[in-house]
Every structure is written in C-alpha cells, then in structure tokens.
Amino acid sequence: MYRSGDLGYTLPDGDIAFLHRRDTQVMIYGKRVEVSEVESRLYQCRGIQQAVVRAFTDEDGLSYMTAYVVPADQNMKVSTVRKELAENLTPFMIPEFIVKMPQIPLNTNGKPDTGKLPVVMKAGNF
C-alpha cells in the first residue's frame, strides 16, 4: 500500500470505500488539481492584493473552484485575471468563478476564515 492522500475505509468484502481527499486536492474533469497551487498563481497576477481559492461540489457531485480576490485596483477586470492565469495554468485549473471582495474575512488567528466567504452555487446538468 502507499499513501495517496485519500481517506476511506475497508468494506466487509475487502473492497475499499473512498470518502474524500485529506488535502486540498480536488478532481476537476478527472484531473487532480492542487487548490493551493491555483491560489499561489493568483497572487502572481497583476492587481491582486489577496486571494483565497475554495473547492465546492455541485448538485451532480462534481468539484469546481471559486476564487475570492481582493483587487489592489478597483478597476481590475476578471477577464484580465483569467488571461494571466491561462498563461501558467491549464484550462481546467482556472477557477470557474472569481469573486471580487473588499477584504477577505479573517479568523482570530489572522488566517482567512473560509467559512465566512460567500458560496457561489453551481447547478448540475439540466
């Protein structure tokens, strides 16, 4: 056996039931994406002062990412950010939603409080 980062348990028949990942990796279009890598790339974009990326699951159980950004300049365009991300990331790694925020909510330790970020809901197949 090897450490995959997956969390699961053994069924009575010996099969393994998958629960979820133990890290920030998500599967998008069948490919693993490290959420922290996408967040790191956002920080390299011009005009981004602060960024947080979260993964969510739609109605069909498929993962998608939402990026929350605090622009250094209020004239920042989301299309420009997407274009810059596309220079360094493959298309499936670019967050589906980019939300401009006046500030990222912080917890008492000064870290981003992801529970206070708005959830952008995505419908599954119609």
C-alpha positions as CSV (number, residue, x, y, z in Angstrom):
1,M,0.0,0.0,0.0
2,Y,1.0,3.6,-0.5
3,R,-0.1,6.9,0.9
4,S,-2.4,8.5,-1.7
5,G,-3.9,11.3,0.3
6,D,-7.3,9.7,0.0
7,L,-9.5,8.9,3.0
8,G,-11.5,5.7,3.0
9,Y,-12.3,2.5,4.9
10,T,-12.4,-1.2,4.2
11,L,-15.7,-2.8,3.5
12,P,-16.6,-6.3,4.9
13,D,-15.9,-7.9,1.5
14,G,-12.4,-6.4,1.4
15,D,-13.1,-3.6,-1.0
16,I,-12.1,0.0,-0.1
17,A,-14.8,2.7,0.0
18,F,-13.5,6.1,-0.9
19,L,-14.7,9.1,1.3
20,H,-12.7,12.1,0.2
21,R,-9.2,13.7,0.0
22,R,-7.3,14.6,3.1
23,D,-5.6,17.5,1.5
24,T,-6.6,20.4,-0.7
25,Q,-6.5,18.4,-4.0
26,V,-9.8,18.1,-5.9
27,M,-10.7,16.3,-9.1
28,I,-11.8,18.6,-11.9
29,Y,-12.7,16.9,-15.2
30,G,-11.0,13.8,-14.0
31,K,-7.7,15.5,-13.2
32,R,-6.2,16.3,-9.8
33,V,-5.9,20.0,-9.0
34,E,-4.0,21.3,-6.0
35,V,-6.1,24.3,-4.8
36,S,-3.1,25.9,-3.1
37,E,-1.2,26.0,-6.5
38,V,-4.1,27.9,-8.1
39,E,-4.1,30.3,-5.2
40,S,-0.4,30.8,-5.5
41,R,-0.8,31.6,-9.2
42,L,-3.5,34.2,-8.4
43,Y,-1.0,36.0,-6.1
44,Q,1.3,36.3,-9.1
45,C,-1.4,38.1,-11.2
46,R,-1.0,41.9,-11.5
47,G,-3.6,43.8,-9.4
48,I,-4.3,41.0,-6.9
49,Q,-3.7,42.1,-3.4
50,Q,-5.1,39.0,-1.6
51,A,-6.6,35.7,-2.9
52,V,-8.3,32.6,-1.5
53,V,-9.4,29.6,-3.5
54,R,-12.0,27.1,-2.3
55,A,-13.3,24.0,-3.8
56,F,-17.0,23.1,-3.8
57,T,-19.3,20.4,-5.2
58,D,-22.2,20.9,-7.5
59,E,-25.6,19.1,-7.5
60,D,-24.1,16.2,-9.5
61,G,-21.2,15.7,-7.1
62,L,-18.6,17.3,-9.4
63,S,-16.0,19.6,-8.0
64,Y,-15.4,23.2,-9.0
65,M,-13.3,26.1,-7.7
66,T,-14.2,29.6,-6.7
67,A,-11.5,32.2,-6.3
68,Y,-12.1,35.2,-3.9
69,V,-9.8,38.1,-4.7
70,V,-9.1,41.5,-3.2
71,P,-8.0,43.7,-6.0
72,A,-5.3,46.3,-5.5
73,D,-7.0,48.4,-8.0
74,Q,-10.9,48.6,-8.2
75,N,-10.6,48.8,-12.0
76,M,-9.3,45.2,-12.1
77,K,-11.1,43.1,-14.7
78,V,-11.8,39.4,-14.2
79,S,-11.1,38.8,-17.9
80,T,-7.5,40.1,-17.4
81,V,-7.0,37.8,-14.4
82,R,-8.3,34.8,-16.3
83,K,-6.0,35.6,-19.2
84,E,-3.0,35.8,-16.8
85,L,-3.9,32.6,-15.2
86,A,-4.2,30.9,-18.6
87,E,-0.5,31.8,-19.3
88,N,0.5,29.5,-16.4
89,L,-2.3,27.0,-15.8
90,T,-4.2,24.5,-17.9
91,P,-7.8,25.5,-18.6
92,F,-9.3,23.0,-16.0
93,M,-7.2,24.6,-13.3
94,I,-8.7,28.1,-13.8
95,P,-11.5,28.7,-11.2
96,E,-15.0,28.8,-12.7
97,F,-16.0,31.7,-10.5
98,I,-13.9,34.7,-9.5
99,V,-15.5,36.9,-6.8
100,K,-14.2,40.4,-6.1
101,M,-14.2,41.1,-2.3
102,P,-13.5,44.3,-0.4
103,Q,-11.5,42.2,2.0
104,I,-11.0,38.5,3.0
105,P,-12.6,37.8,6.3
106,L,-10.0,36.6,8.9
107,N,-10.4,34.5,12.0
108,T,-8.9,35.3,15.4
109,N,-5.5,33.9,14.3
110,G,-5.3,36.2,11.3
111,K,-5.9,33.4,8.8
112,P,-8.6,33.5,6.1
113,D,-11.9,32.5,7.6
114,T,-13.2,30.4,4.7
115,G,-16.5,29.7,6.5
116,K,-17.4,33.4,6.1
117,L,-16.8,33.5,2.4
118,P,-20.0,33.5,0.2
119,V,-20.8,30.3,-1.5
120,V,-21.3,30.5,-5.3
121,M,-23.7,27.7,-6.1
122,K,-23.5,25.9,-9.4
123,A,-26.2,23.8,-10.8
124,G,-25.6,20.4,-12.2
125,N,-26.8,19.1,-15.6
126,F,-30.2,20.3,-16.5
